[in-house]
Amino acid sequence: MIDGSVHAGPNAVLSLKREGYHKTDFDLRDTLEVMTFPGFWKLAAKHADEGIQEIIRSFSKAAFVRSLQRLIPEVQMPDIVPNHAGVRAQALMNDGKLVDNFLIVNGTHSIHVCNAPSPAATASLEIGKAIAVQVPAPPTLTLAFTS
């Protein structure tokens, strides 16, 4: 980082709340929405082992340090301090596949950006251009004059 610190991560753990910034955040409606979506179960089945490891690393500093030591053997427990969490919305299709790119969907009278993966802020001008070309031109006004 700009201050000389090093951030290890991120890891990707399912949040049980739409804007859950803490490990224990929970919202019943948000959780039920995830648990009843067929795409979630297809994704979970395909990546169950890694998903479980991510959860373990999220709750266990020792497990997190061990995984880091595979890359940097010198890392020790005192080197690691917790940092704030972010929430990354990731579109998931019914077939269990993650949407890896921008997903722009046209509504009847609207345009929706349904997925904007990192680095979305960096790409915001390009996203804006992609939306702008989809906006219909206003109807032309024809004026008739009689003399």
C-alpha positions, 0 to 999 in steps of 0.5 A, spaced: 500 500 500 502 507 499 503 507 506 508 501 506 504 496 509 502 489 505 495 486 505 494 479 504 488 477 501 482 478 499 479 471 500 472 470 498 467 468 503 459 468 502 456 473 506 449 472 509 447 479 509 447 483 503 452 489 506 455 484 511 461 487 513 463 483 519 463 475 519 457 475 524 453 479 520 446 475 518 440 477 515 434 472 514 431 474 508 438 475 504 440 468 507 434 465 504 435 468 498 441 465 497 439 458 499 433 458 495 437 460 488 439 454 484 445 457 482 448 457 488 448 450 490 451 448 483 457 453 484 457 450 492 457 443 489 463 445 484 467 449 489 465 446 496 473 444 498 475 451 496 469 454 499 470 450 506 478 452 506 476 460 505 471 460 511 476 456 515 481 461 513 476 467 514 475 465 522 482 462 523 488 466 524 493 460 524 490 457 518 490 464 514 498 464 516 499 457 514 496 458 507 500 465 507 507 461 509 506 457 502 507 463 499 512 467 504 515 462 509 517 468 513 510 470 515 509 469 522 502 470 526 504 477 529 505 479 522 498 479 521 493 484 523 485 484 521 483 489 516 476 491 514 472 487 510 469 489 503 463 486 500 463 484 492 457 483 489 458 478 484 453 476 479 451 468 479 447 465 473 442 460 474 447 454 472 452 456 477 457 460 473 459 466 476 459 472 471 466 475 470 465 481 466 460 487 466 453 485 465 448 490 462 441 488 462 436 492 458 429 493 462 423 496 458 424 503 461 431 502 464 438 500 463 441 496 469 449 494 471 448 488 474 455 486 475 461 490 475 467 486 477 473 489 480 476 494 477 469 497 476 471 504 478 477 504 473 472 502 468 467 506 470 468 511 464 468 505 459 461 502 463 458 509 461 460 509 454 457 502 454 450 504 457 450 510 453 450 507 446 444 503 449 440 509 450 435 510 445 435 517 441 430 522 443 424 522 438 425 528 433 420 533 433 417 535 426 414 542 426 409 544 421 408 551 419 402 553 415 402 560 412 
